[in-house]
Amino acid sequence: MDQVILVDTNDVEVGAMDKMEAHQKGLLHRAFSVLLFNEEGDVDSTKSQNKISQWRTMV
């Protein structure tokens, strides 16, 4: 199970929780994205693994 770092609205750590549970409860947590660029400067896209959920609340 993947754990996420829970934060308040000021990005202060307030705990940790299983990622799925945090998303189900709508809790704030730290996250990041990675963009890869090819030689032409375009963003390379890849498919996510089937087991990775895409969350509607992502901004």
VOBA-1610 file (N, C-alpha, C; in pm, whole numbers, padded with zeros to 5 digits, always signed):
BEGIN
Met+00083-00118+00000Met+00000+00000+00000Met+00088+00125+00000Asp+00049+00221-00082Asp+00123+00346-00092Asp+00076+00443+00015Gln+00170+00503+00084Gln+00140+00603+00185Gln+00163+00742+00126Val+00082+00839+00169Val+00102+00978+00131Val+00120+01061+00257Ile+00186+01175+00242Ile+00205+01268+00353Ile+00086+01363+00354Leu+00010+01362+00462Leu-00104+01452+00476Leu-00054+01590+00518Val-00117+01694+00464Val-00078+01831+00496Val-00203+01915+00522Asp-00182+02030+00591Asp-00291+02125+00607Asp-00286+02224+00491Thr-00369+02327+00493Thr-00375+02422+00381Thr-00249+02507+00368Asn-00161+02502+00469Asn-00033+02573+00462Asn+00082+02479+00430Asp+00052+02358+00385Asp+00150+02255+00350Asp+00234+02211+00469Val+00177+02217+00589Val+00245+02168+00709Val+00203+02023+00726Glu+00303+01934+00743Glu+00274+01792+00760Glu+00189+01769+00884Val+00083+01690+00866Val-00005+01659+00980Val-00020+01508+01001Gly+00046+01428+00917Gly+00037+01283+00934Gly+00062+01211+00804Ala+00031+01082+00804Ala+00046+00996+00686Ala-00073+00902+00682Met-00105+00855+00561Met-00220+00766+00544Met-00206+00692+00413Asp-00273+00580+00403Asp-00280+00508+00276Asp-00340+00599+00169Lys-00280+00600+00051Lys-00322+00691-00056Lys-00470+00675-00092Met-00517+00553-00104Met-00656+00530-00141Met-00751+00588-00034Glu-00719+00565+00093Glu-00803+00617+00201Glu-00804+00770+00201Ala-00686+00832+00180Ala-00678+00978+00176Ala-00763+01035+00064His-00761+00971-00053His-00842+01018-00165His-00990+00998-00138Gln-01027+00884-00079Gln-01168+00859-00049Gln-01222+00962+00050Lys-01137+01006+00144Lys-01178+01103+00245Lys-01159+01247+00198Gly-01098+01267+00081Gly-01077+01401+00027Gly-00975+01483+00104Leu-00875+01416+00162Leu-00775+01486+00243Leu-00661+01540+00156Leu-00604+01653+00199Leu-00490+01711+00128Leu-00366+01628+00154His-00286+01610+00049His-00159+01538+00063His-00063+01589-00042Arg+00063+01562-00017Arg+00166+01604-00114Arg+00165+01510-00233Ala+00192+01568-00349Ala+00197+01491-00473Ala+00287+01565-00571Phe+00328+01497-00676Phe+00409+01562-00778Phe+00381+01497-00912Ser+00417+01568-01018Ser+00405+01517-01155Ser+00539+01532-01223Val+00563+01445-01319Val+00687+01450-01396Val+00651+01466-01543Leu+00709+01565-01608Leu+00691+01585-01751Leu+00824+01558-01821Leu+00819+01479-01926Leu+00940+01450-02004Leu+00927+01517-02140Phe+01032+01586-02182Phe+01032+01655-02309Phe+01126+01586-02407Asn+01083+01575-02534Asn+01170+01517-02636Asn+01263+01625-02691Glu+01345+01589-02788Glu+01444+01682-02842Glu+01380+01803-02912Glu+01254+01788-02957Glu+01185+01900-03022Glu+01117+01991-02921Gly+01124+01958-02794Gly+01061+02039-02691Gly+00917+02003-02663Asp+00869+01896-02726Asp+00732+01851-02702Asp+00728+01761-02580Val+00615+01761-02511Val+00598+01672-02396Val+00575+01531-02447Asp+00658+01438-02403Asp+00639+01297-02435Asp+00527+01244-02346Ser+00439+01166-02402Ser+00331+01109-02320Ser+00346+00958-02315Thr+00309+00904-02203Thr+00312+00759-02185Thr+00181+00718-02120Lys+00146+00593-02137Lys+00026+00542-02072Lys+00058+00504-01929Ser-00035+00528-01842Ser-00021+00485-01703Ser-00051+00336-01695Gln+00003+00274-01593Gln-00030+00135-01569Gln-00178+00125-01536Asn-00239+00013-01570Asn-00382-00006-01545Asn-00416+00004-01398Lys-00325-00032-01308Lys-00356-00032-01166Lys-00353+00109-01105Ile-00306+00209-01180Ile-00299+00345-01128Ile-00432+00415-01153Ser-00495+00463-01048Ser-00622+00533-01061Ser-00598+00679-01096Gln-00684+00736-01175Gln-00680+00878-01206Gln-00788+00943-01123Trp-00751+01039-01039Trp-00844+01098-00944Trp-00909+01222-01001Arg-01039+01233-00989Arg-01114+01348-01039Arg-01080+01476-00965Thr-01027+01465-00844Thr-00999+01585-00766Thr-00860+01642-00794Met-00786+01582-00886Met-00653+01634-00918Met-00667+01769-00985Val-00573+01859-00956Val-00577+01993-01014Val-00464+02006-01114
//
